[in-house]
Amino acid sequence: MNKLFGSLAVAIVAAGLSAGAQDTPKQEAKKAGSDVKEAGKASGRAVKHTGKAVGKGTKKVVHKTASGVEKGADKVKDKTRQP
Protein backbone atom coordinates (compact mmCIF):
# COMPACT_ATOMS: atom_id res chain seq x y z
CA MET A 1 0.00 0.00 0.00
CA ASN A 2 2.85 2.37 0.86
CA LYS A 3 4.54 1.64 -2.49
CA LEU A 4 1.32 2.44 -4.31
CA PHE A 5 0.99 5.84 -2.64
CA GLY A 6 4.69 6.56 -3.18
CA SER A 7 4.48 5.71 -6.87
CA LEU A 8 1.29 7.75 -7.21
CA ALA A 9 2.92 10.76 -5.52
CA VAL A 10 5.96 10.55 -7.83
CA ALA A 11 3.70 10.33 -10.89
CA ILE A 12 1.69 13.38 -9.80
CA VAL A 13 4.82 15.44 -9.16
CA ALA A 14 6.33 14.42 -12.51
CA ALA A 15 3.13 15.29 -14.35
CA GLY A 16 2.96 18.65 -12.60
CA LEU A 17 6.55 19.51 -13.49
CA SER A 18 6.13 18.62 -17.14
CA ALA A 19 2.87 20.58 -17.37
CA GLY A 20 4.45 23.64 -15.81
CA ALA A 21 7.43 23.56 -18.18
CA GLN A 22 5.32 23.89 -21.33
CA ASP A 23 5.58 27.14 -23.27
CA THR A 24 2.76 29.07 -24.81
CA PRO A 25 2.69 29.42 -28.60
CA LYS A 26 3.83 33.05 -28.25
CA GLN A 27 6.86 32.00 -26.19
CA GLU A 28 7.68 29.25 -28.67
CA ALA A 29 7.52 31.76 -31.54
CA LYS A 30 9.86 34.11 -29.66
CA LYS A 31 12.31 31.27 -29.02
CA ALA A 32 12.18 30.23 -32.66
CA GLY A 33 12.80 33.81 -33.75
CA SER A 34 15.78 34.20 -31.46
CA ASP A 35 17.16 30.85 -32.65
CA VAL A 36 16.92 32.02 -36.26
CA LYS A 37 18.59 35.30 -35.31
CA GLU A 38 21.48 33.49 -33.62
CA ALA A 39 21.87 31.16 -36.61
CA GLY A 40 22.06 34.19 -38.90
CA LYS A 41 24.71 35.79 -36.72
CA ALA A 42 26.74 32.57 -36.67
CA SER A 43 26.53 32.33 -40.45
CA GLY A 44 27.70 35.92 -40.76
CA ARG A 45 30.69 35.27 -38.52
CA ALA A 46 31.57 32.14 -40.52
CA VAL A 47 31.41 34.05 -43.80
CA LYS A 48 33.61 36.79 -42.35
CA HIS A 49 36.26 34.28 -41.22
CA THR A 50 36.13 32.46 -44.55
CA GLY A 51 36.51 35.74 -46.44
CA LYS A 52 39.54 36.68 -44.38
CA ALA A 53 41.14 33.28 -44.99
CA VAL A 54 40.51 33.52 -48.74
CA GLY A 55 41.99 37.01 -48.80
CA LYS A 56 45.07 35.87 -46.93
CA GLY A 57 45.54 32.91 -49.27
CA THR A 58 45.10 35.10 -52.33
CA LYS A 59 47.67 37.55 -51.04
CA LYS A 60 50.18 34.73 -50.54
CA VAL A 61 49.61 33.41 -54.04
CA VAL A 62 49.99 36.86 -55.60
CA HIS A 63 53.26 37.51 -53.77
CA LYS A 64 54.70 34.09 -54.64
CA THR A 65 53.69 34.52 -58.27
CA ALA A 66 55.25 37.97 -58.39
CA SER A 67 58.53 36.67 -56.97
CA GLY A 68 58.49 33.80 -59.47
CA VAL A 69 57.90 36.20 -62.35
CA GLU A 70 60.73 38.38 -61.11
CA LYS A 71 63.04 35.39 -60.92
CA GLY A 72 62.09 34.35 -64.47
CA ALA A 73 62.59 37.87 -65.75
CA ASP A 74 66.06 37.97 -64.21
CA LYS A 75 66.98 34.69 -65.94
CA VAL A 76 65.79 36.00 -69.30
CA LYS A 77 67.64 39.26 -68.72
CA ASP A 78 70.88 37.38 -67.99
CA LYS A 79 70.52 35.22 -71.10
CA THR A 80 69.78 38.13 -73.43
CA ARG A 81 72.68 40.33 -72.29
CA GLN A 82 75.23 41.06 -74.96
CA PRO A 83 78.80 40.42 -73.84
N, C-alpha and C positions, 0 to 999 in steps of 0.2 A: 504494500500500500504506500509506503514511504517513497519507494522508487517511482511509483506512478505519479505521485504529486511532484517529486523532484524533476522528472522528465517533462511533466506538463508545465512547470514553472520555467524551465529552460526554454521550452518551445515558445511560450508566451513572450518571454524577454527577447528572444531572437526575432520573432515576428514583429515586435514593436520597434526594434532597432532598425530592421530593414525597411519598415514602413516610414520611419522618420527620416531616413537617409535619401528618400526619393526626391528628385527635383521637379519643379513645375516646368511646364513647356517653355515658359519665358526664360527661366534660369538655364535650361538646356540650350536654348537658342543663343543666349549670351555666351555660354561656354563654347559652343560651336564657333561663334563669331571670333572669340578671342583665340581659339585654336587655329583658325584660318589665318588670323592676323600674325600669329607667331610663326606659322609655316611660311608665310610670305616674307617675313623678316629674315628667317633662316635662309631662304632661297636667295634673297638679296645679298646676304653676307657671303654665301657660297659663290655667287657670281662675281662679287668683288674680289675675292681671293683668287678665283680662277683667272680673272682678267689680269690681276697683278702678276701671276705666275706666267701667263702667256706673254705679257709685255717683257718680263725679265728674260725669258727664253729667246724672244725675238731679238732683244738687244744683244745677247750673247752671240747669236748667229750672225747678226749684222757685223759685229766687231771682228769675229773670226773670219768672215768672208772678206772684209776689208783688208785684214792683215794678209790673207792668202793672195788677194789681188795685188797688193803691194809687193809681196815676195815674188810673184810671177812677173810683175812689171820690171823689177830689178834684174831678174834673170834675162829677160828679153833685152833690156838696156845694155847689160854686160856683153851679150852676144852680138849686138848690132854696133858696138863701138868700133870705130876705125882706128887701127893702130898707127 
